[in-house]
Amino acid sequence: VQLQASGGGLVQAGGSLRLSCAASGRSGRAVSNNAMGWFRQAPGKEREFVAGISWRGDSATHADSVKGRFTISRDNAKNTVYLQMNSLKVEDTAVYFCAVGRSSYAGNYFSDYTYWGQGTLVTVSS
């Protein structure tokens, strides 16, 4: 499975961005049966969980740091997961990674995910 993340860029604090992650490859069908998630890694920090969504899209979880500002969603017909980011803060600056879950329901831990995308950089300026 290949995951291609896009949508990152430079934005001022308070602004919005929408990240997309498209899955492709032989296992594209399997991806629609798995949870998907977003993580991020800021310079000098460990990768942290941002949001996860179940295979049907009917259950989602968000980290406390982004709750109320970020929303994860998915379109299984397009094998794509999205992360809508509003009210961005300087501390949201990081490389954002999408990942495919090991099961149908989203977990909060790195080990809950298997295939990873290459990441897209989000920079929030003050």
LUMSE-327991 format. One line per field, with one value per atom (N, C-alpha, C): residue number from 0; residue in one letter; atom name; x, y, z. Coordinates in pm, 1 decimal, decimal comma. Last residue first. Layout:
BEGIN
n: [NUM ...]
res: [A ...]
atom: [CA ...]
X: [X ...]
Y: [Y ...]
Z: [Z ...]
***
This chain:
BEGIN
n: [125 125 125 124 124 124 123 123 123 122 122 122 121 121 121 120 120 120 119 119 119 118 118 118 117 117 117 116 116 116 115 115 115 114 114 114 113 113 113 112 112 112 111 111 111 110 110 110 109 109 109 108 108 108 107 107 107 106 106 106 105 105 105 104 104 104 103 103 103 102 102 102 101 101 101 100 100 100 99 99 99 98 98 98 97 97 97 96 96 96 95 95 95 94 94 94 93 93 93 92 92 92 91 91 91 90 90 90 89 89 89 88 88 88 87 87 87 86 86 86 85 85 85 84 84 84 83 83 83 82 82 82 81 81 81 80 80 80 79 79 79 78 78 78 77 77 77 76 76 76 75 75 75 74 74 74 73 73 73 72 72 72 71 71 71 70 70 70 69 69 69 68 68 68 67 67 67 66 66 66 65 65 65 64 64 64 63 63 63 62 62 62 61 61 61 60 60 60 59 59 59 58 58 58 57 57 57 56 56 56 55 55 55 54 54 54 53 53 53 52 52 52 51 51 51 50 50 50 49 49 49 48 48 48 47 47 47 46 46 46 45 45 45 44 44 44 43 43 43 42 42 42 41 41 41 40 40 40 39 39 39 38 38 38 37 37 37 36 36 36 35 35 35 34 34 34 33 33 33 32 32 32 31 31 31 30 30 30 29 29 29 28 28 28 27 27 27 26 26 26 25 25 25 24 24 24 23 23 23 22 22 22 21 21 21 20 20 20 19 19 19 18 18 18 17 17 17 16 16 16 15 15 15 14 14 14 13 13 13 12 12 12 11 11 11 10 10 10 9 9 9 8 8 8 7 7 7 6 6 6 5 5 5 4 4 4 3 3 3 2 2 2 1 1 1 0 0 0]
res: [S S S S S S V V V T T T V V V L L L T T T G G G Q Q Q G G G W W W Y Y Y T T T Y Y Y D D D S S S F F F Y Y Y N N N G G G A A A Y Y Y S S S S S S R R R G G G V V V A A A C C C F F F Y Y Y V V V A A A T T T D D D E E E V V V K K K L L L S S S N N N M M M Q Q Q L L L Y Y Y V V V T T T N N N K K K A A A N N N D D D R R R S S S I I I T T T F F F R R R G G G K K K V V V S S S D D D A A A H H H T T T A A A S S S D D D G G G R R R W W W S S S I I I G G G A A A V V V F F F E E E R R R E E E K K K G G G P P P A A A Q Q Q R R R F F F W W W G G G M M M A A A N N N N N N S S S V V V A A A R R R G G G S S S R R R G G G S S S A A A A A A C C C S S S L L L R R R L L L S S S G G G G G G A A A Q Q Q V V V L L L G G G G G G G G G S S S A A A Q Q Q L L L Q Q Q V V V]
atom: [N CA C N CA C N CA C N CA C N CA C N CA C N CA C N CA C N CA C N CA C N CA C N CA C N CA C N CA C N CA C N CA C N CA C N CA C N CA C N CA C N CA C N CA C N CA C N CA C N CA C N CA C N CA C N CA C N CA C N CA C N CA C N CA C N CA C N CA C N CA C N CA C N CA C N CA C N CA C N CA C N CA C N CA C N CA C N CA C N CA C N CA C N CA C N CA C N CA C N CA C N CA C N CA C N CA C N CA C N CA C N CA C N CA C N CA C N CA C N CA C N CA C N CA C N CA C N CA C N CA C N CA C N CA C N CA C N CA C N CA C N CA C N CA C N CA C N CA C N CA C N CA C N CA C N CA C N CA C N CA C N CA C N CA C N CA C N CA C N CA C N CA C N CA C N CA C N CA C N CA C N CA C N CA C N CA C N CA C N CA C N CA C N CA C N CA C N CA C N CA C N CA C N CA C N CA C N CA C N CA C N CA C N CA C N CA C N CA C N CA C N CA C N CA C N CA C N CA C N CA C N CA C N CA C N CA C N CA C N CA C N CA C N CA C N CA C N CA C N CA C N CA C]
X: [324,0 254,0 222,2 261,5 338,1 253,7 287,2 195,7 277,7 331,2 400,9 302,2 337,8 247,5 324,8 439,2 480,0 374,1 354,7 340,9 363,2 452,8 438,7 425,9 446,7 576,9 569,9 244,1 276,7 406,2 251,8 267,1 296,9 88,7 144,4 142,9 -3,8 93,6 150,4 -97,1 -97,0 15,8 -66,7 -198,4 -204,9 172,7 170,7 36,0 102,8 183,1 171,9 -232,9 -90,5 -23,7 -501,7 -430,3 -279,5 -701,5 -632,3 -556,9 -1007,1 -887,4 -832,3 -1099,7 -1129,6 -1001,0 -1008,0 -1115,8 -1144,9 -644,9 -779,2 -881,3 -420,5 -409,7 -546,2 -461,3 -470,6 -458,9 -238,8 -346,5 -346,0 -168,8 -135,3 -260,1 -3,4 -122,6 -78,6 167,1 172,3 35,9 303,5 184,9 190,3 544,4 519,0 404,7 436,3 490,7 479,6 264,3 368,7 435,3 102,3 58,6 161,7 196,4 238,5 185,5 57,6 200,2 247,6 -264,6 -174,8 -30,3 -568,4 -432,7 -350,0 -846,2 -790,7 -649,5 -863,4 -908,0 -841,7 -817,5 -751,9 -792,8 -924,9 -957,4 -903,2 -794,0 -783,0 -808,1 -904,3 -881,9 -860,3 -835,4 -868,7 -828,0 -944,4 -880,2 -929,2 -1067,7 -954,7 -874,7 -1295,5 -1172,2 -1048,3 -1477,9 -1486,5 -1360,2 -1428,3 -1380,1 -1387,7 -1328,5 -1413,9 -1361,5 -1325,6 -1273,5 -1378,2 -1192,8 -1301,8 -1241,0 -1123,4 -1083,0 -1207,7 -1073,7 -1174,3 -1122,2 -965,8 -935,9 -1048,1 -1090,0 -1026,1 -1001,8 -1194,0 -1268,9 -1210,7 -874,6 -1018,6 -1091,3 -607,3 -669,1 -820,6 -532,0 -468,4 -532,8 -654,8 -707,7 -654,6 -699,2 -616,4 -674,0 -998,5 -903,6 -823,6 -1174,3 -1113,3 -1007,9 -1478,4 -1352,2 -1303,2 -1696,2 -1635,5 -1500,7 -1773,0 -1878,2 -1826,0 -1608,4 -1615,0 -1717,3 -1562,4 -1686,1 -1693,2 -1321,7 -1328,6 -1452,6 -1263,9 -1295,0 -1314,3 -988,6 -1126,4 -1147,4 -792,9 -813,9 -960,4 -538,8 -678,7 -684,7 -277,1 -361,4 -508,4 1,0 -129,5 -207,5 338,4 223,3 94,8 685,0 561,7 443,9 881,9 835,9 707,9 1083,6 982,2 944,8 1246,3 1297,9 1200,8 975,4 1121,6 1163,9 680,9 746,2 896,8 474,5 604,0 665,3 156,0 242,9 371,3 -92,6 3,5 81,7 -408,2 -308,3 -221,4 -551,5 -520,6 -420,0 -803,4 -693,2 -671,0 -913,6 -909,2 -794,0 -1002,1 -916,9 -938,0 -1126,1 -1172,2 -1096,2 -991,6 -1125,5 -1184,7 -760,5 -752,6 -890,8 -828,8 -813,5 -811,3 -818,1 -947,7 -940,4 -546,3 -636,6 -771,0 -344,3 -424,6 -520,1 -213,5 -294,0 -389,0 -247,0 -175,1 -268,5 -314,6 -315,0 -235,3 -472,6 -410,6 -421,1 -423,2 -480,6 -400,9 -499,6 -409,5 -478,7 -499,6 -557,3 -453,1 -574,1 -481,6 -559,5 -650,1 -712,0 -609,3 -624,5 -569,9 -648,0 -666,4 -710,6 -634,2 -558,2 -600,8 -637,9 -446,5 -588,4 -644,7 -133,6 -210,3 -355,2 -95,5 -87,5 -172,1 78,8 -45,1 -25,1 226,8 248,3 118,0 140,9 189,0 209,4 -32,2 43,3 89,1 -147,1 -225,8 -153,3 -99,7 -85,3 -167,9 29,4 -29,8 -3,2 -17,2 32,7 -40,9 77,4 -3,7 60,2 57,3 126,7 28,3 83,9 0,0 87,9]
Y: [3309,1 3397,6 3531,8 3027,7 3145,1 3234,3 2691,4 2795,8 2912,3 2444,0 2549,6 2661,0 2111,5 2221,7 2321,1 1875,9 1976,0 2085,0 1536,0 1666,2 1773,6 1192,6 1314,6 1439,3 947,4 1013,9 1143,8 704,7 791,8 866,0 364,6 508,2 583,2 72,9 147,6 297,7 56,3 -18,6 66,4 124,0 154,7 82,4 93,6 58,1 72,0 201,4 58,2 10,0 462,6 437,4 291,7 486,4 460,4 430,6 499,2 623,8 608,0 337,3 342,8 474,0 280,1 360,8 350,8 -35,2 77,5 147,7 -242,7 -160,5 -34,5 -252,0 -307,0 -208,8 -114,1 -259,8 -326,8 178,1 104,5 -45,8 367,6 269,6 189,5 720,8 581,2 494,5 1031,0 947,7 802,2 1293,8 1163,1 1095,6 1614,5 1533,5 1406,9 1796,6 1711,1 1618,4 2110,2 1974,4 1911,3 2342,0 2324,4 2188,3 2392,4 2286,4 2260,4 2616,0 2484,8 2366,8 2818,6 2801,5 2662,7 2693,5 2760,2 2733,8 2725,0 2671,4 2759,2 2705,7 2779,8 2732,1 2374,2 2513,3 2575,7 2120,0 2187,3 2334,1 1812,6 1953,8 2021,5 1552,4 1618,4 1767,0 1249,3 1393,0 1439,5 969,4 1022,6 1169,5 761,5 884,7 924,0 592,3 544,9 662,9 672,0 731,1 683,1 540,2 525,6 578,5 630,1 497,3 473,3 906,3 871,3 738,8 1051,6 962,6 941,6 1282,2 1220,4 1131,2 1475,3 1370,3 1315,2 1804,0 1700,4 1602,7 2041,1 1950,4 1847,0 2175,2 2251,6 2165,8 1997,7 2120,6 2206,5 1882,4 1862,5 1996,4 1899,1 1945,2 1936,2 1803,5 1926,3 1982,6 1556,9 1671,2 1803,8 1389,4 1425,1 1548,9 1220,6 1329,8 1354,0 968,9 1015,4 1120,2 840,2 913,0 955,3 644,6 665,1 731,7 606,9 640,7 661,9 515,3 659,3 702,9 254,0 307,1 458,9 227,7 190,2 243,7 522,0 381,8 354,4 741,0 720,6 574,4 971,1 841,9 823,7 1219,5 1179,3 1043,4 1240,0 1356,8 1315,6 1120,2 1093,9 1224,5 1212,5 1204,4 1185,7 1153,7 1151,3 1133,2 1371,3 1241,1 1254,8 1653,1 1587,7 1451,5 1789,5 1757,1 1687,1 1931,9 1919,7 1892,3 1722,6 1853,1 1835,0 1512,2 1515,9 1652,7 1347,1 1457,9 1451,9 1136,4 1166,0 1289,0 1007,1 1110,1 1125,3 698,9 800,6 902,2 449,9 531,8 644,9 107,0 242,8 318,3 -87,5 -55,1 87,9 -131,7 -210,8 -180,2 14,6 60,4 -18,3 -135,3 -10,4 35,1 -339,3 -370,0 -242,2 -209,4 -256,5 -283,4 -163,4 -49,6 -90,0 -338,3 -355,3 -238,9 -260,1 -381,5 -393,5 101,6 -24,0 -141,4 380,3 312,1 183,8 643,4 512,2 447,4 981,4 882,5 753,3 1230,3 1115,9 1009,0 1581,9 1463,7 1353,1 1861,1 1759,3 1643,0 2189,0 2057,1 1961,2 2468,5 2383,8 2253,7 2805,3 2668,4 2599,8 3046,3 3001,3 2853,8 3101,6 3129,3 3082,0 3192,1 3147,3 3192,4 3136,2 3220,7 3160,5 2872,3 2943,5 3027,2 2667,9 2776,1 2853,3 2317,6 2446,0 2543,9 2019,3 2099,0 2230,2 1865,4 1972,5 2057,6 1505,8 1635,2 1739,1 1174,3 1286,7 1416,3 864,9 993,4 1105,0 539,1 649,0 780,1 215,4 344,6 451,8 -119,1 0,0 124,8]
Z: [1305,6 1400,7 1339,2 1088,5 1130,3 1221,0 1053,6 1096,6 1150,2 821,5 894,7 925,4 750,0 782,3 867,9 515,2 612,4 626,3 507,2 442,7 548,9 459,1 537,9 453,0 343,3 352,4 431,8 525,7 414,6 440,5 638,1 664,7 535,5 761,6 649,6 679,5 1066,5 989,5 876,2 1406,0 1263,6 1192,8 1669,1 1616,8 1465,6 1745,2 1716,5 1663,3 1811,2 1692,3 1648,9 1935,1 1949,6 1816,0 1929,8 1955,0 1955,3 1676,2 1803,6 1813,4 1509,8 1528,0 1668,3 1376,6 1462,7 1504,1 1225,7 1170,1 1250,3 1245,8 1261,1 1206,2 1191,1 1187,0 1200,9 978,8 1102,8 1084,7 792,7 787,6 917,2 809,7 831,7 824,7 741,6 747,9 758,9 906,9 843,5 850,8 899,5 925,6 840,8 1060,1 944,7 983,3 1207,5 1213,2 1074,2 1399,1 1298,4 1314,8 1605,0 1515,3 1405,2 1735,0 1787,5 1706,2 1610,4 1579,6 1622,7 1509,3 1603,9 1563,9 1324,4 1341,3 1434,3 1279,6 1394,1 1426,0 1135,0 1150,1 1272,9 918,9 1030,9 1031,1 820,4 813,5 938,3 670,3 799,9 777,6 508,2 513,2 657,1 303,2 434,5 437,0 38,3 82,6 221,4 -148,9 -66,9 -11,7 -267,0 -320,7 -245,9 -121,6 -266,9 -333,9 134,0 95,4 -54,6 265,0 151,7 98,8 593,5 489,4 382,1 841,4 766,0 659,7 1130,4 1037,5 969,0 1223,6 1199,2 1095,7 1469,5 1359,2 1346,6 1681,9 1573,4 1449,5 1860,6 1836,8 1725,9 1950,3 1958,7 1944,4 1965,8 1840,7 1843,2 2211,1 2164,2 2037,8 2237,6 2312,4 2258,1 1926,5 2041,1 2109,1 1835,8 1814,4 1942,6 1662,0 1786,1 1752,0 1525,2 1512,3 1649,9 1342,1 1472,6 1453,3 1089,1 1183,9 1325,2 893,2 912,3 1014,8 862,5 803,4 812,3 998,6 856,9 789,2 1206,0 1181,9 1033,6 1249,2 1206,6 1171,9 1445,0 1382,0 1350,2 1503,8 1487,7 1420,1 1619,6 1598,1 1592,0 1805,8 1746,3 1733,7 1731,7 1820,2 1741,4 1735,9 1657,8 1752,5 1946,4 1901,0 1818,7 1837,5 1920,9 1863,9 1665,5 1797,4 1889,5 1494,5 1506,2 1650,2 1522,2 1521,1 1537,1 1363,5 1431,5 1412,2 1376,6 1340,0 1421,2 1223,3 1327,6 1283,9 1143,7 1119,7 1245,4 1016,3 1115,2 1066,5 966,6 919,4 1019,2 978,9 1031,7 965,7 690,9 804,7 852,4 458,9 571,5 699,9 274,2 306,5 422,1 242,7 317,3 358,5 74,5 216,1 298,7 -168,9 -119,8 29,1 -196,4 -181,4 -127,7 -231,7 -110,3 -89,3 -459,4 -464,4 -347,3 -460,8 -461,3 -457,6 -241,5 -371,0 -360,6 -69,6 -65,3 -202,7 1,6 -89,0 -82,4 208,2 199,9 117,5 269,2 206,8 205,0 476,1 430,6 369,6 466,9 456,5 398,1 688,1 582,7 582,6 807,2 788,6 676,3 1063,0 931,7 929,3 1301,0 1286,2 1154,5 1166,6 1282,4 1268,8 814,5 934,4 1046,3 650,7 680,4 806,0 412,2 508,5 527,0 385,6 336,7 449,8 267,7 362,8 300,9 72,7 131,0 233,0 99,8 34,4 109,3 96,6 168,8 94,2 -13,8 -62,6 7,9 41,4 92,6 49,0 -89,1 -89,9 -44,2 0,0 0,0 0,0]
***
